[in-house]
Amino acid sequence: MTMKKEAKYIATVSLGVMGAGFLATLPTAVSSTVWGTFLQGGFEAGVVGGLADWFAVSALFRHPLGIPIPHTALLPNNREKITKALVSTVQNELLSKETIRARLQQIRFLERGLELADKQLDNASLHKGLTALAQQALQAIDLEKLTPLLAEEIHKALQDVDTSRLVRTVVDSIEDGGYDGKTFDFVLDKAAAWAIKADTRDQLGAMAIKAFEGLQSNGFMAFAVNAFIGMVNEEKIGGIIQNFVLSYIEQMRTKNHPRRESVLTFIRNELHKLERNPQLLAELEKLKSKLPELFDLDEKLALLLTKLKEKAEAFIDEPDFVPQHVVPIIRKMLTSIRENPDMLHKGEDWIQEQIASYVEQNHSKIGQLVKENLDKLDNEKLTVLMEEKIGSDLQWIRVNGAICGFIIGLGLAGLKMLF
């Protein structure tokens, strides 16, 4: 037997006892005695109290005995008022905005979230989930759409390059790295290697002889030239010129030599003029627009991205991808947040602001939810529901009514007998 049925049974029994007691004291043989009169008054008041409370309890939920007595069936007849009162109580008292905010402010959402996340980092299921998420993210990358976008951005970046500044940067890099001197030394080495050859010596000698023979002179000068040519041959004059060239090259090789520094200064000055050379800048501008086509940028970029994607897929498929690479990063991030009070404070404030805003915007839905759930119940179901929740307590009112009436009746009967 449920608590409600048990309470109802007790209430019915108490009323029956009072009624039976009253009927038992009605005969003259009993009522004419002092104790009979005394008990009759108690049982009579108990019957009245029990019946009155039965009427009152029944009138809350339905018409007693089905008779439409005014101001009975209070719950069905005042359902709208009761619903509004219940909605208002829940929404504005039990779960008011202030109550919800005050309660939520006691909860440190970010700290609890960080603790929970840290505890779950070594969970195998989480590792599988992160691996699957990484694989899905990688598969979602459409290289056919990504490649032209990247190529276009690279092309735009190339066109946005300041050509004059680029030339200046290259020249500065050449000077800072000493490449002007190194290039000059490279040229000198090649010139020395050419000049030291015997063939070069002979060529220089032959060229000198032809040059002397071609001189247009007369008189003493012609005599002197002819005499000089008769004294030397191609080998001798070539050797003289060769030694001169090698000596000059050696001077050029010597660090801080005036001739070397003069040549390098000239070269550097000419290099610095390049950034203001309109012809060079125009050619470089044309070259910039042709670079993507010259290097087959789209094709090479597509190939590069495909290889990168394949390597990334293989990397993600490795068993230690999440434990060795992802988890340490996440744990480091969590630790850095926990060790930063200012970040924690700002994070908690942001979360509280979002929750407060959500509560502000949706608080009225609490009352709507209560009303919608109540409206789903018809009067009969609502009455049954209320009786199930508070019926047992109401039945005890009937028991108390019968007992209290009996006690009061005994008192009143005693007073009558005294006076």
C-alpha positions as CSV (number, residue, x, y, z in Angstrom):
1,M,0.0,0.0,0.0
2,T,1.4,3.4,-1.0
3,M,1.8,6.3,1.5
4,K,-1.2,8.1,-0.2
5,K,-3.5,5.2,0.0
6,E,-2.4,4.4,3.5
7,A,-3.1,8.0,4.6
8,K,-6.5,7.9,2.9
9,Y,-7.4,4.6,4.5
10,I,-6.5,6.0,7.9
11,A,-8.5,9.1,7.3
12,T,-11.6,7.0,6.2
13,V,-11.2,4.7,9.2
14,S,-11.0,7.7,11.6
15,L,-14.2,9.2,10.2
16,G,-15.9,5.8,10.3
17,V,-14.8,5.3,14.0
18,M,-16.3,8.7,14.9
19,G,-19.5,7.9,13.0
20,A,-19.8,4.5,14.6
21,G,-19.1,5.9,18.1
22,F,-21.8,8.6,17.6
23,L,-24.3,6.0,16.5
24,A,-23.5,3.8,19.4
25,T,-24.2,6.6,21.9
26,L,-27.6,7.6,20.4
27,P,-29.7,5.0,22.3
28,T,-31.3,6.4,25.5
29,A,-29.7,3.8,27.7
30,V,-26.3,5.0,26.8
31,S,-26.9,8.8,26.3
32,S,-28.7,9.0,29.6
33,T,-25.5,8.2,31.5
34,V,-22.8,10.7,32.3
35,W,-20.2,8.8,30.3
36,G,-22.6,8.3,27.4
37,T,-23.4,12.0,27.2
38,F,-19.7,12.8,27.5
39,L,-18.6,10.4,24.7
40,Q,-21.6,11.3,22.5
41,G,-20.4,15.0,22.5
42,G,-16.9,13.9,21.5
43,F,-18.0,11.5,18.7
44,E,-20.5,14.1,17.4
45,A,-17.8,16.8,17.1
46,G,-15.4,14.2,15.6
47,V,-17.9,13.4,12.9
48,V,-18.4,17.1,12.2
49,G,-14.7,17.8,12.1
50,G,-13.9,14.8,9.9
51,L,-16.7,15.5,7.5
52,A,-15.8,19.2,7.3
53,D,-12.2,18.4,6.6
54,W,-13.2,15.7,4.0
55,F,-15.3,18.4,2.3
56,A,-12.5,20.9,2.4
57,V,-9.9,18.5,1.0
58,S,-12.2,17.2,-1.7
59,A,-13.2,20.7,-2.6
60,L,-9.6,21.5,-3.6
61,F,-9.6,19.0,-6.4
62,R,-13.2,18.3,-7.4
63,H,-16.9,18.8,-6.5
64,P,-17.7,16.7,-3.4
65,L,-20.0,13.9,-4.3
66,G,-20.1,15.4,-7.8
67,I,-22.4,18.2,-6.7
68,P,-21.4,21.5,-8.3
69,I,-21.3,23.4,-5.0
70,P,-19.9,27.0,-5.4
71,H,-16.3,27.5,-4.5
72,T,-15.4,23.8,-4.9
73,A,-13.1,22.1,-7.4
74,L,-10.7,25.0,-6.7
75,L,-7.8,23.6,-8.6
76,P,-9.5,22.9,-11.9
77,N,-11.6,26.2,-11.7
78,N,-8.6,28.3,-10.9
79,R,-6.1,26.5,-13.0
80,E,-5.0,29.7,-14.9
81,K,-4.4,31.6,-11.7
82,I,-2.5,28.8,-10.1
83,T,-0.4,28.3,-13.3
84,K,0.5,32.0,-13.4
85,A,1.3,32.0,-9.7
86,L,3.4,28.9,-10.1
87,V,5.2,30.3,-13.1
88,S,5.8,33.6,-11.3
89,T,7.1,31.9,-8.2
90,V,9.5,29.7,-10.1
91,Q,10.7,32.4,-12.5
92,N,10.8,35.4,-10.1
93,E,11.5,33.8,-6.7
94,L,13.0,30.3,-6.9
95,L,14.9,30.7,-10.1
96,S,15.2,34.5,-10.4
97,K,17.9,36.1,-12.5
98,E,19.7,37.3,-9.3
99,T,19.5,33.8,-7.8
100,I,20.9,32.1,-10.9
101,R,23.7,34.7,-11.2
102,A,24.7,34.5,-7.6
103,R,24.8,30.7,-7.8
104,L,26.8,30.7,-11.1
105,Q,29.3,33.2,-9.7
106,Q,30.3,30.7,-7.1
107,I,31.4,28.3,-9.8
108,R,34.9,28.7,-11.3
109,F,34.0,27.4,-14.7
110,L,37.4,28.0,-16.3
111,E,39.4,26.4,-13.5
112,R,37.1,23.3,-13.4
113,G,37.3,23.1,-17.2
114,L,41.1,23.2,-17.1
115,E,41.2,20.5,-14.4
116,L,38.8,18.3,-16.3
117,A,40.7,18.7,-19.5
118,D,44.1,18.0,-17.8
119,K,42.7,14.8,-16.3
120,Q,41.3,13.6,-19.6
121,L,44.5,14.2,-21.6
122,D,45.9,10.7,-21.1
123,N,42.5,9.1,-22.0
124,A,42.9,6.6,-24.8
125,S,39.4,7.5,-26.1
126,L,40.4,11.2,-26.3
127,H,43.5,10.2,-28.2
128,K,41.4,8.4,-30.8
129,G,39.1,11.3,-31.0
130,L,41.9,13.8,-31.5
131,T,43.4,11.6,-34.2
132,A,40.1,11.2,-36.0
133,L,39.5,14.9,-35.8
134,A,43.0,15.7,-37.2
135,Q,42.4,13.2,-40.0
136,Q,39.0,14.7,-40.9
137,A,40.5,18.2,-40.8
138,L,43.2,17.1,-43.2
139,Q,40.9,15.3,-45.5
140,A,38.6,18.4,-45.6
141,I,41.4,20.4,-47.3
142,D,40.6,20.7,-51.0
143,L,43.9,21.1,-52.8
144,E,42.3,21.8,-56.1
145,K,40.7,24.9,-54.6
146,L,43.6,25.8,-52.3
147,T,46.4,25.7,-54.9
148,P,45.1,28.5,-57.1
149,L,44.3,30.6,-54.1
150,L,47.9,30.3,-52.8
151,A,49.3,30.8,-56.2
152,E,47.3,34.0,-56.6
153,E,48.4,35.3,-53.2
154,I,52.0,34.6,-54.0
155,H,51.6,36.4,-57.4
156,K,50.1,39.4,-55.6
157,A,52.9,39.3,-53.0
158,L,55.5,39.4,-55.8
159,Q,53.8,42.3,-57.5
160,D,53.6,44.2,-54.3
161,V,57.4,43.9,-53.8
162,D,59.1,47.3,-54.1
163,T,61.6,46.7,-56.9
164,S,63.8,49.7,-56.0
165,R,64.0,48.5,-52.4
166,L,64.7,45.0,-53.5
167,V,67.7,46.2,-55.5
168,R,68.9,48.2,-52.6
169,T,68.5,45.2,-50.3
170,V,70.5,43.0,-52.7
171,V,73.3,45.6,-53.0
172,D,73.4,46.0,-49.2
173,S,73.6,42.3,-48.8
174,I,76.5,42.1,-51.4
175,E,78.4,44.8,-49.5
176,D,77.7,43.4,-46.0
177,G,78.8,39.9,-47.1
178,G,81.9,41.2,-48.9
179,Y,80.6,39.6,-52.1
180,D,81.9,42.6,-54.2
181,G,85.4,41.9,-53.1
182,K,85.0,38.2,-53.5
183,T,83.6,38.5,-57.0
184,F,86.5,40.9,-57.9
185,D,89.0,38.4,-56.5
186,F,87.3,35.7,-58.6
187,V,87.7,37.8,-61.8
188,L,91.3,38.5,-60.9
189,D,92.0,34.8,-60.3
190,K,90.6,34.0,-63.7
191,A,92.6,36.9,-65.3
192,A,95.8,35.8,-63.7
193,A,95.2,32.2,-64.8
194,W,94.8,33.4,-68.3
195,A,97.7,35.9,-68.2
196,I,100.3,33.4,-66.9
197,K,99.8,31.0,-69.8
198,A,102.6,30.8,-72.4
199,D,100.0,31.1,-75.2
200,T,98.8,34.3,-73.6
201,R,102.4,35.7,-73.5
202,D,102.9,34.9,-77.2
203,Q,99.6,36.4,-78.1
204,L,100.4,39.6,-76.2
205,G,103.8,39.7,-77.9
206,A,102.4,39.3,-81.4
207,M,99.8,41.9,-80.7
208,A,102.5,44.4,-79.5
209,I,104.7,43.7,-82.6
210,K,101.8,44.4,-84.9
211,A,101.0,47.5,-83.0
212,F,104.5,48.8,-83.4
213,E,104.6,47.9,-87.1
214,G,101.4,49.8,-87.6
215,L,102.8,53.0,-86.2
216,Q,102.9,55.8,-88.9
217,S,106.2,57.6,-88.2
218,N,109.2,58.9,-90.2
219,G,112.7,60.2,-89.5
220,F,114.3,59.4,-86.3
221,M,111.2,57.9,-84.7
222,A,110.9,55.4,-87.6
223,F,114.5,54.5,-87.2
224,A,114.0,54.0,-83.4
225,V,110.9,51.8,-83.8
226,N,112.6,49.7,-86.5
227,A,115.7,49.3,-84.3
228,F,113.5,48.3,-81.3
229,I,111.6,45.7,-83.3
230,G,114.8,44.3,-84.6
231,M,116.1,43.8,-81.0
232,V,113.0,42.0,-79.6
233,N,110.8,39.2,-80.7
234,E,107.3,38.2,-79.8
235,E,108.4,36.1,-76.8
236,K,110.4,38.9,-75.2
237,I,107.9,41.7,-75.6
238,G,105.1,39.3,-74.7
239,G,107.0,38.4,-71.5
240,I,107.4,42.1,-70.6
241,I,103.7,42.7,-71.1
242,Q,102.8,39.5,-69.2
243,N,104.9,40.4,-66.2
244,F,103.3,43.9,-66.2
245,V,99.7,42.4,-66.3
246,L,100.5,39.9,-63.5
247,S,102.1,42.6,-61.4
248,Y,99.1,44.8,-61.8
249,I,96.8,41.9,-61.0
250,E,98.8,41.2,-57.8
251,Q,98.4,44.8,-56.8
252,M,94.7,44.4,-57.3
253,R,94.6,41.4,-55.1
254,T,96.5,43.1,-52.2
255,K,94.0,44.1,-49.4
256,N,93.8,47.9,-48.8
257,H,96.0,48.6,-51.9
258,P,95.0,52.0,-53.3
259,R,94.4,50.6,-56.8
260,R,92.2,47.8,-55.4
261,E,90.2,50.2,-53.2
262,S,89.7,52.6,-56.1
263,V,88.3,49.8,-58.3
264,L,86.0,48.5,-55.5
265,T,84.8,52.0,-54.7
266,F,83.9,52.5,-58.3
267,I,82.1,49.1,-58.4
268,R,80.1,50.0,-55.2
269,N,79.1,53.4,-56.5
270,E,77.8,51.8,-59.6
271,L,75.9,49.2,-57.7
272,H,74.2,51.9,-55.6
273,K,73.1,53.6,-58.8
274,L,71.2,50.5,-59.8
275,E,68.2,51.2,-57.5
276,R,67.6,54.5,-59.5
277,N,68.2,53.0,-62.9
278,P,64.9,53.2,-64.7
279,Q,65.8,50.7,-67.4
280,L,66.8,48.1,-64.9
281,L,63.8,48.7,-62.7
282,A,61.4,48.4,-65.7
283,E,63.0,45.1,-66.7
284,L,62.7,43.8,-63.1
285,E,59.0,44.8,-63.1
286,K,58.4,42.8,-66.2
287,L,60.3,39.9,-64.7
288,K,58.1,39.9,-61.6
289,S,55.0,39.4,-63.6
290,K,56.6,36.5,-65.6
291,L,58.1,34.7,-62.5
292,P,55.0,32.5,-61.8
293,E,54.9,31.4,-65.4
294,L,58.7,30.9,-65.7
295,F,58.7,28.6,-62.6
296,D,55.4,26.8,-63.4
297,L,54.2,28.1,-60.0
298,D,50.7,26.4,-60.0
299,E,52.1,23.0,-61.0
300,K,55.0,23.1,-58.5
301,L,52.8,24.4,-55.7
302,A,50.2,21.7,-56.3
303,L,52.9,19.1,-56.2
304,L,54.4,20.6,-53.1
305,L,51.0,20.7,-51.3
306,T,50.2,17.1,-52.3
307,K,53.5,15.9,-50.8
308,L,52.9,17.9,-47.7
309,K,49.4,16.4,-47.3
310,E,50.7,12.9,-47.8
311,K,53.4,13.4,-45.2
312,A,50.9,15.0,-42.8
313,E,48.6,12.0,-43.2
314,A,51.4,9.6,-42.5
315,F,52.5,11.6,-39.5
316,I,48.9,11.6,-38.0
317,D,48.6,7.9,-38.5
318,E,51.6,7.2,-36.3
319,P,50.6,5.7,-32.9
320,D,52.5,8.4,-31.0
321,F,51.1,11.4,-32.9
322,V,48.7,12.4,-30.2
323,P,50.6,11.3,-27.0
324,Q,54.0,12.7,-28.2
325,H,53.0,15.7,-30.2
326,V,49.4,16.9,-29.5
327,V,49.1,16.2,-25.8
328,P,52.3,18.0,-24.7
329,I,51.2,21.1,-26.6
330,I,47.7,21.1,-25.0
331,R,49.1,20.4,-21.6
332,K,51.6,23.2,-22.0
333,M,48.8,25.6,-23.0
334,L,46.7,24.5,-20.0
335,T,49.6,24.9,-17.6
336,S,50.4,28.4,-19.0
337,I,46.8,29.4,-18.4
338,R,46.7,28.1,-14.9
339,E,49.9,29.8,-14.0
340,N,48.7,33.1,-15.3
341,P,46.3,34.7,-12.7
342,D,45.5,37.6,-14.9
343,M,44.5,35.3,-17.8
344,L,42.4,33.1,-15.5
345,H,40.7,36.2,-14.0
346,K,39.9,37.6,-17.5
347,G,38.8,34.1,-18.7
348,E,36.4,33.7,-15.7
349,D,35.0,37.2,-16.2
350,W,34.4,36.5,-19.9
351,I,32.6,33.2,-19.2
352,Q,30.5,34.9,-16.4
353,E,29.6,37.7,-18.8
354,Q,28.5,35.2,-21.5
355,I,26.4,33.2,-19.0
356,A,24.9,36.4,-17.5
357,S,24.0,37.6,-21.1
358,Y,22.5,34.2,-21.9
359,V,20.5,34.2,-18.7
360,E,19.3,37.7,-19.3
361,Q,18.1,36.8,-22.8
362,N,16.6,33.4,-22.0
363,H,15.4,33.8,-18.4
364,S,11.7,34.1,-19.5
365,K,12.0,30.7,-21.1
366,I,12.0,29.2,-17.6
367,G,8.4,30.4,-17.0
368,Q,7.5,29.4,-20.5
369,L,8.8,25.9,-19.9
370,V,6.9,25.5,-16.7
371,K,3.7,26.8,-18.4
372,E,4.1,24.5,-21.4
373,N,4.6,21.5,-19.2
374,L,1.5,22.3,-17.1
375,D,-0.6,23.0,-20.2
376,K,0.2,19.5,-21.5
377,L,-1.8,18.1,-18.6
378,D,-5.6,18.2,-18.6
379,N,-7.5,18.9,-15.4
380,E,-7.9,15.3,-14.5
381,K,-4.2,14.5,-14.9
382,L,-3.2,17.6,-13.1
383,T,-5.5,16.7,-10.2
384,V,-4.1,13.2,-10.0
385,L,-0.5,14.6,-10.1
386,M,-1.3,17.1,-7.3
387,E,-2.9,14.4,-5.2
388,E,0.1,12.1,-5.7
389,K,2.4,14.8,-4.5
390,I,0.5,16.3,-1.6
391,G,-2.5,14.0,-1.2
392,S,-1.1,12.1,1.7
393,D,-0.6,15.3,3.7
394,L,-4.1,16.5,2.9
395,Q,-5.5,13.1,4.1
396,W,-3.8,13.6,7.4
397,I,-5.8,16.9,7.7
398,R,-8.9,14.8,7.7
399,V,-7.5,12.5,10.4
400,N,-6.5,15.5,12.5
401,G,-9.9,17.1,11.9
402,A,-11.7,14.0,13.3
403,I,-9.4,13.6,16.3
404,C,-9.3,17.4,17.1
405,G,-13.1,17.5,16.7
406,F,-13.5,14.5,19.1
407,I,-11.2,16.2,21.7
408,I,-13.0,19.5,21.4
409,G,-16.4,17.7,21.6
410,L,-15.3,16.0,24.8
411,G,-14.3,19.4,26.2
412,L,-17.6,21.1,25.3
413,A,-19.6,18.2,26.7
414,G,-17.7,18.4,29.9
415,L,-18.4,22.1,30.1
416,K,-22.1,21.5,29.6
417,M,-22.2,18.9,32.4
418,L,-20.5,21.4,34.7
419,F,-22.8,24.2,34.0
